[in-house]
Amino acid sequence: MDTEIQSYIDEAVKKAVDEQFTTALKKNSKAAIIASKGTLDMAYPPLILASTCAALDIECQVFFTFYGLDILRKGKNAHLGVPPVGNPAMPVPVPNIIGMLPGMTAMATKMMNGWMGKVGVPTIPELLDTCVESDVKIIACQMTMDVMGIKREELIDDIELGGAATFLNYATGCNITLLV
């Protein structure tokens, strides 16, 4: 393709994206995110999205439920793993029979932590701190805590407890709602 045409297309796309983004911010955007999984690869998306919302002045709440509560557990959140079994999208595909061998989760976790560290991605505890410091509202699901026997003192500070009604009350006023 001609470079002049490509430059025109690139500029037009950039302008359209910028206009859409500015319009969205002007609407007093609010985001509601559900974090339902507690593995390393599933802890990053809700925290990156929430901290980005905060950086863009988009009000945000993250509701941590079921295994997503592990992201909030003191001591555990710094040691979340990446299971290679049943995870076909891994950059280095691992057959399930190999992924079940002892030590494979630790190896996959070490690889992912290495990749993230190499490009300067903050750790899960660092992202949580950023969210808290940026006024992202963090809600731990009380029902899930009860079902799983998780005590409040096992979770990080500066969070709230609530149930589905708490989340839904907030989410009904949001123009961005995501399940991770």
C-alpha positions as CSV (number, residue, x, y, z in Angstrom):
1,M,0.0,0.0,0.0
2,D,1.2,3.5,-0.8
3,T,2.8,5.1,2.4
4,E,0.8,8.3,1.9
5,I,-2.5,6.3,1.9
6,Q,-1.4,4.3,4.9
7,S,-0.5,7.5,6.8
8,Y,-3.9,8.9,6.0
9,I,-5.6,5.8,7.2
10,D,-3.5,5.7,10.4
11,E,-4.3,9.3,11.2
12,A,-8.0,8.8,10.5
13,V,-8.2,5.8,12.8
14,K,-6.2,7.6,15.5
15,K,-8.6,10.6,15.3
16,A,-11.7,8.4,15.5
17,V,-10.3,6.4,18.5
18,D,-9.4,9.6,20.3
19,E,-12.8,11.1,19.7
20,Q,-14.6,8.0,20.9
21,F,-12.4,7.8,23.9
22,T,-12.9,11.5,24.8
23,T,-16.7,11.1,24.3
24,A,-16.7,8.1,26.6
25,L,-14.8,10.0,29.3
26,K,-17.2,13.0,29.1
27,K,-20.1,10.6,29.9
28,N,-18.8,10.2,33.4
29,S,-17.9,6.6,32.7
30,K,-18.1,4.0,35.4
31,A,-16.7,0.5,35.3
32,A,-17.7,-2.6,37.2
33,I,-15.4,-5.6,37.0
34,I,-15.9,-9.1,38.4
35,A,-12.7,-11.1,39.2
36,S,-13.7,-14.7,39.5
37,K,-10.4,-16.6,39.0
38,G,-7.3,-16.7,41.2
39,T,-4.5,-17.8,38.9
40,L,-1.7,-15.5,38.0
41,D,-2.8,-15.1,34.4
42,M,-6.3,-14.3,35.5
43,A,-5.3,-11.9,38.2
44,Y,-3.6,-9.4,35.9
45,P,-6.6,-8.5,33.6
46,P,-9.0,-7.1,36.3
47,L,-6.2,-5.3,38.1
48,I,-4.7,-3.8,34.9
49,L,-8.2,-2.7,33.8
50,A,-9.0,-1.2,37.2
51,S,-5.8,0.7,37.5
52,T,-6.1,1.9,34.0
53,C,-9.6,3.1,34.7
54,A,-8.3,5.0,37.7
55,A,-5.5,6.6,35.6
56,L,-8.2,7.8,33.1
57,D,-10.5,9.1,35.9
58,I,-13.0,6.4,35.2
59,E,-14.7,5.4,38.5
60,C,-14.2,1.7,39.0
61,Q,-15.2,-1.1,41.3
62,V,-13.8,-4.7,41.3
63,F,-15.9,-7.5,42.8
64,F,-13.8,-10.5,43.8
65,T,-15.7,-13.7,44.1
66,F,-15.0,-17.4,44.3
67,Y,-11.3,-18.2,43.4
68,G,-10.8,-14.5,42.6
69,L,-10.6,-14.0,46.4
70,D,-7.1,-15.5,46.2
71,I,-6.0,-12.2,44.5
72,L,-6.9,-10.5,47.8
73,R,-5.4,-13.1,50.2
74,K,-2.4,-11.8,52.1
75,G,0.7,-13.8,51.3
76,K,-1.1,-15.9,48.7
77,N,-1.5,-13.1,46.1
78,A,2.3,-12.8,45.7
79,H,2.5,-16.5,44.8
80,L,-0.3,-17.1,42.4
81,G,0.4,-19.8,39.8
82,V,-0.2,-20.4,36.1
83,P,-1.6,-24.0,35.5
84,P,-0.4,-25.4,32.2
85,V,-3.1,-28.0,32.2
86,G,-6.1,-27.0,30.1
87,N,-4.4,-23.7,29.1
88,P,-4.0,-24.1,25.4
89,A,-3.3,-20.4,24.8
90,M,0.0,-20.5,26.6
91,P,2.9,-19.0,24.4
92,V,4.7,-22.3,24.8
93,P,2.0,-25.0,24.3
94,V,2.3,-27.8,26.8
95,P,0.4,-31.1,26.2
96,N,-1.9,-31.8,29.2
97,I,0.0,-35.1,29.9
98,I,3.2,-33.1,30.4
99,G,1.4,-30.2,32.2
100,M,0.3,-32.7,34.9
101,L,3.8,-33.6,35.8
102,P,5.1,-32.3,39.2
103,G,6.8,-29.0,38.9
104,M,5.1,-27.9,35.7
105,T,2.9,-25.3,37.3
106,A,5.9,-23.8,39.1
107,M,7.8,-23.7,35.8
108,A,4.9,-22.1,33.9
109,T,4.6,-19.5,36.7
110,K,8.3,-18.8,36.7
111,M,8.2,-18.2,33.0
112,M,5.2,-15.9,33.2
113,N,6.7,-13.9,36.0
114,G,9.9,-13.6,34.0
115,W,8.1,-12.3,30.9
116,M,6.1,-9.8,33.0
117,G,9.2,-8.6,34.9
118,K,11.2,-8.3,31.7
119,V,8.9,-5.7,30.3
120,G,8.3,-3.9,33.7
121,V,4.8,-5.1,34.5
122,P,4.1,-4.6,38.2
123,T,3.5,-7.6,40.4
124,I,0.0,-8.5,41.6
125,P,0.6,-7.0,45.1
126,E,1.9,-3.8,43.4
127,L,-1.1,-3.6,41.2
128,L,-3.4,-4.0,44.2
129,D,-1.6,-1.2,46.0
130,T,-2.0,1.0,42.9
131,C,-5.7,0.3,42.8
132,V,-6.2,1.0,46.5
133,E,-4.1,4.2,46.2
134,S,-6.1,5.3,43.2
135,D,-9.5,4.9,44.9
136,V,-10.6,1.8,43.0
137,K,-13.3,0.3,45.2
138,I,-12.4,-3.3,46.0
139,I,-15.2,-5.6,47.2
140,A,-14.7,-9.1,48.5
141,C,-17.7,-11.3,48.2
142,Q,-19.0,-12.1,51.7
143,M,-21.0,-15.1,50.6
144,T,-17.9,-16.7,48.9
145,M,-15.9,-16.0,52.0
146,D,-18.5,-17.7,54.1
147,V,-18.7,-20.7,51.8
148,M,-14.9,-21.1,51.6
149,G,-14.2,-20.3,55.2
150,I,-12.1,-17.2,54.5
151,K,-11.8,-14.8,57.3
152,R,-11.6,-11.0,56.9
153,E,-8.1,-10.9,58.4
154,E,-6.8,-13.2,55.7
155,L,-7.5,-10.5,53.1
156,I,-5.6,-7.3,52.3
157,D,-6.5,-4.1,54.1
158,D,-8.5,-1.3,52.5
159,I,-11.3,-3.4,51.0
160,E,-15.0,-3.7,51.6
161,L,-17.1,-6.8,52.0
162,G,-20.4,-7.2,50.1
163,G,-22.5,-9.5,48.2
164,A,-24.1,-9.8,44.8
165,A,-26.6,-7.0,45.6
166,T,-23.7,-4.7,46.4
167,F,-22.1,-5.4,43.1
168,L,-25.4,-5.2,41.1
169,N,-26.4,-1.9,42.8
170,Y,-23.2,-0.4,41.5
171,A,-23.1,-2.2,38.1
172,T,-26.6,-1.0,37.1
173,G,-25.1,2.5,36.9
174,C,-22.1,1.6,34.8
175,N,-21.5,1.8,31.1
176,I,-18.6,-0.7,31.4
177,T,-19.2,-4.1,33.0
178,L,-16.7,-6.9,32.6
179,L,-16.4,-10.5,33.9
180,V,-12.8,-11.9,34.2
